[in-house]
Amino acid sequence: MSEEKKKKKKAVKKDSQLIIRINGEERDEFVELCNHLDTTAAREIRRFIREFVTASKAE
């Protein structure tokens, strides 16, 4: 990743929360899988949201 992209990503401030309720077993399995893939649950959920919004705009 280029230095410019890294700076751009850091410039986006995370200033809001989204609270969801899910089954504890599903949560634990998801977090464990994320750890195994060397990522975080929050990062993957943010990625899903970005991709979902982008795909919805393309329709």
C-alpha positions as CSV (number, residue, x, y, z in Angstrom):
1,M,0.0,0.0,0.0
2,S,1.4,3.4,-0.9
3,E,2.2,6.0,1.7
4,E,-0.5,8.3,0.3
5,K,-3.2,5.6,0.8
6,K,-2.0,4.9,4.3
7,K,-2.3,8.6,5.2
8,K,-5.7,8.8,3.6
9,K,-6.9,5.8,5.6
10,K,-5.6,7.3,8.8
11,A,-7.3,10.6,8.1
12,V,-10.8,9.0,8.3
13,K,-11.9,9.3,11.9
14,K,-14.1,6.6,13.4
15,D,-16.6,8.7,15.4
16,S,-19.6,6.5,15.6
17,Q,-20.7,3.1,16.9
18,L,-23.1,0.5,15.7
19,I,-24.3,-1.8,18.4
20,I,-25.8,-5.2,17.3
21,R,-27.0,-8.2,19.2
22,I,-26.0,-11.6,18.0
23,N,-25.8,-15.1,19.3
24,G,-22.8,-15.6,21.6
25,E,-21.6,-18.7,19.9
26,E,-21.7,-17.1,16.4
27,R,-19.8,-14.1,17.8
28,D,-17.1,-16.3,19.4
29,E,-16.7,-18.3,16.2
30,F,-16.5,-15.1,14.1
31,V,-13.9,-13.5,16.4
32,E,-11.9,-16.7,16.5
33,L,-11.9,-17.0,12.7
34,C,-10.8,-13.3,12.4
35,N,-8.0,-14.0,14.8
36,H,-6.9,-17.0,12.8
37,L,-6.9,-14.8,9.7
38,D,-4.9,-12.1,11.5
39,T,-7.6,-9.5,11.3
40,T,-10.2,-8.1,13.7
41,A,-13.9,-8.5,13.9
42,A,-14.4,-4.7,13.7
43,R,-12.2,-4.4,10.6
44,E,-14.1,-7.2,8.8
45,I,-17.5,-5.7,9.8
46,R,-16.4,-2.3,8.5
47,R,-15.2,-3.9,5.3
48,F,-18.5,-5.6,4.9
49,I,-20.4,-2.4,5.4
50,R,-18.2,-0.5,2.8
51,E,-18.6,-3.3,0.2
52,F,-22.4,-3.5,0.9
53,V,-22.9,0.2,0.5
54,T,-20.8,0.3,-2.7
55,A,-22.7,-2.6,-4.2
56,S,-26.0,-1.0,-3.3
57,K,-25.0,2.2,-5.1
58,A,-24.1,0.2,-8.2
59,E,-27.6,-1.1,-8.6
